Amino acid sequence: MSRGKKLDLFIGAEIEDGWAEVQSSRKSEISNEICEPSKHFLFFKKEKRRGKTVTLAGPFQISKDDAETLLKLIKKKLGCGGSYKESWMEFQGELQVKLKELLLQEGFRFKHGH
């Protein structure tokens, strides 16, 4: 290329008025409906956070106040820390067996294999 000429490239498409943004709903929508404990189907997840194990139980479909009181009761019985975020209860440590017993006593149900 010589110094005096500019290279003119146009890559792309023209957007006309006929184009529209696609609005699709999520396939797995989180229900905001409050259910009684016997209608829950909970399961566990295990994650590593900062090198330590965290046990997640959920998803819960109860009011935030009920979730906080349940969380406080379980944390006291287990002697561990935890929190409630986005319909999931997080507990510090690997507590799946003990946690399942306590939640079954409260009337919650679990998916098969959990």
C-alpha positions as CSV (number, residue, x, y, z in Angstrom):
1,M,0.0,0.0,0.0
2,S,1.2,3.4,-0.8
3,R,1.2,6.1,1.8
4,G,-1.3,8.4,0.2
5,K,-4.3,5.9,-0.1
6,K,-6.6,4.9,2.8
7,L,-8.0,1.4,3.0
8,D,-11.8,1.6,3.4
9,L,-13.4,-1.5,4.8
10,F,-16.9,-1.9,5.9
11,I,-17.9,-5.0,7.9
12,G,-21.3,-5.4,9.3
13,A,-25.0,-5.1,8.6
14,E,-27.5,-2.4,8.3
15,I,-30.2,-2.4,10.9
16,E,-33.5,-1.2,9.6
17,D,-36.7,-0.5,11.4
18,G,-37.9,-4.1,10.7
19,W,-35.5,-5.5,13.3
20,A,-36.7,-6.2,16.9
21,E,-35.1,-7.5,20.0
22,V,-36.0,-11.1,20.9
23,Q,-37.9,-11.2,24.2
24,S,-37.9,-14.8,25.6
25,S,-38.7,-15.9,29.1
26,R,-36.3,-18.0,31.1
27,K,-36.8,-21.8,30.9
28,S,-36.3,-22.4,34.6
29,E,-38.2,-19.6,36.2
30,I,-38.0,-19.2,40.0
31,S,-41.4,-19.2,41.5
32,N,-42.3,-16.5,44.0
33,E,-45.2,-18.6,45.3
34,I,-45.0,-19.5,49.0
35,C,-45.5,-23.2,49.7
36,E,-45.9,-25.2,52.8
37,P,-42.9,-27.4,53.8
38,S,-44.4,-30.7,52.7
39,K,-44.6,-29.3,49.1
40,H,-40.9,-28.5,48.8
41,F,-38.5,-30.7,46.9
42,L,-35.1,-29.7,48.2
43,F,-31.7,-30.9,47.1
44,F,-28.1,-30.2,48.2
45,K,-25.1,-28.7,46.4
46,K,-21.6,-28.6,47.6
47,E,-19.2,-25.7,46.7
48,K,-15.7,-24.6,47.6
49,R,-15.4,-21.0,48.6
50,R,-12.0,-19.6,49.5
51,G,-10.8,-23.2,49.9
52,K,-13.5,-24.2,52.4
53,T,-16.6,-26.4,51.8
54,V,-20.0,-24.8,51.8
55,T,-23.2,-26.8,51.8
56,L,-26.2,-25.3,49.9
57,A,-29.8,-26.5,50.5
58,G,-32.7,-25.3,48.5
59,P,-34.6,-23.9,46.7
60,F,-36.9,-22.8,49.4
61,Q,-40.3,-21.2,48.6
62,I,-41.1,-19.6,51.9
63,S,-41.3,-16.0,53.1
64,K,-38.0,-14.4,54.0
65,D,-39.0,-14.0,57.7
66,D,-39.8,-17.7,57.9
67,A,-36.6,-18.6,56.2
68,E,-34.5,-16.5,58.6
69,T,-36.2,-18.1,61.6
70,L,-35.6,-21.6,60.2
71,L,-32.0,-20.7,59.4
72,K,-31.4,-19.4,62.9
73,L,-32.8,-22.6,64.4
74,I,-30.8,-24.9,62.2
75,K,-27.5,-22.9,62.7
76,K,-28.0,-23.1,66.5
77,K,-28.6,-26.9,66.3
78,L,-25.6,-27.5,64.0
79,G,-23.3,-25.1,65.7
80,C,-22.1,-23.5,62.4
81,G,-22.5,-20.3,60.4
82,G,-24.7,-19.7,57.4
83,S,-26.8,-17.3,55.4
84,Y,-29.9,-17.2,53.3
85,K,-29.5,-15.9,49.7
86,E,-31.9,-16.1,46.7
87,S,-34.0,-18.9,48.1
88,W,-30.9,-21.0,49.1
89,M,-29.5,-21.6,52.6
90,E,-25.8,-21.7,52.8
91,F,-24.0,-23.5,55.7
92,Q,-20.3,-23.5,56.5
93,G,-18.9,-27.0,56.3
94,E,-19.9,-30.4,54.9
95,L,-23.2,-31.0,56.7
96,Q,-25.5,-32.8,54.3
97,V,-26.4,-35.7,56.5
98,K,-27.1,-33.7,59.7
99,L,-28.9,-31.0,57.7
100,K,-31.1,-33.5,55.9
101,E,-32.2,-34.9,59.3
102,L,-33.1,-31.5,60.7
103,L,-35.0,-30.4,57.6
104,L,-37.0,-33.7,57.6
105,Q,-38.0,-33.0,61.2
106,E,-39.3,-29.6,60.0
107,G,-41.5,-31.3,57.4
108,F,-39.5,-30.6,54.2
109,R,-39.0,-33.2,51.5
110,F,-36.1,-34.0,49.2
111,K,-35.6,-35.2,45.6
112,H,-34.6,-38.8,45.2
113,G,-30.9,-39.4,45.6
114,H,-30.3,-36.3,47.8
